[in-house]
Amino acid sequence: MLKSLEKALSAAADSNAPFGCCLLYGEERYPHGFLNRGLARLVELGHTLEVYDCVQISLQDFLLTAAVPSLFAQRKIVHLHNLNSYQKAEYEKLLAWIETLAQSSIITYLFLSTFKLDGRSILVSRLKKKFTVVKSDKLRPAEVCQRLHKRAQTANIVVDSRVVESLVHLHEANLPLLEQEFEKMMLYVGSGGRIDQAVVDLLGVDGGGGNIFAFSDALCEGRGVRALTILDGLLRARTEALVVVAMVARQYRLLSRAASSEYRGAASSALAKALKVPPFVAKKLVNQAKRLNPPSYATAFAILRDTDLAIKTSRLPKTIILERMVLKLAVLR
């Protein structure tokens, strides 16, 4: 998806390239922001860009205005957004006009974008036959990992692959948030530096002491001291106690499935697919399951049930309730 947008932006930057057109549609916002940043970069490089909003200009006025050379240059790039504001009947006129642009020497590249557009629209079906059509979907975790590695490589910074995978999993491949976090960490380590787990623990979004996934891992691996340390950071970051219990319960449910006869001895890739988790998470689950006996799962769920009830009904501080849970779970074998 982003590669297709990058190719379109590169074609728009090439003054010798033939006329091109790119339609971006869909409700995932990051690709739209990516396109806007790319267009802003073209302006910085000296290209002339005209931006039109369908909410503010009729199709007839747009066609007349866009056909006139810019005051600043004879050739220009045009971006028309919020296409859903036009009537469906007007799309035929727009498509017919686009066909004439191949012979035009004024507009070198046309970008069209909209959040709300049915994939069955004639704009999609007709344009994709000759031009670039991109649906704005949520980025896949693997694509997010690649972009973060590329970002770090450009800044001459080494990043531990396990750290990237863990962060992408933790934040559900939320690239805007992850890019913000990476900017902070790259600034901290500087050019030639390295981002590892220690840097993440120091500067991570959950504010010191790791995160809720690291907490669950430490607990299921029997590292009680580490789990208590991370728990302190989570509570200082105002993580809800019930959320902590829910995430630990999720971890034990995954562990119980990984340890079941159905998946015992299965390859990590098959287990990852069955449990709907990344492969690196499946590997951790296999190792954690090895230290627990089958009866331990029933005990763990009983502890979690009692903890949930205590949080909802007891007058004890939630910190004490959660610490007791940690001490009981960490000693299970």
Helices and strands as residue ranges (DSSP letters): H 2-13, E 20-25, H 29-44, E 49-53, H 59-66, E 76-81, G 83-85, H 88-100, G 101-103, E 107-114, H 122-127, E 132-135, H 141-154, E 158-159, H 161-170, H 175-189, E 194-195, H 197-203, H 212-220, H 224-236, H 241-258, H 268-275, H 279-290, H 294-313, H 318-330
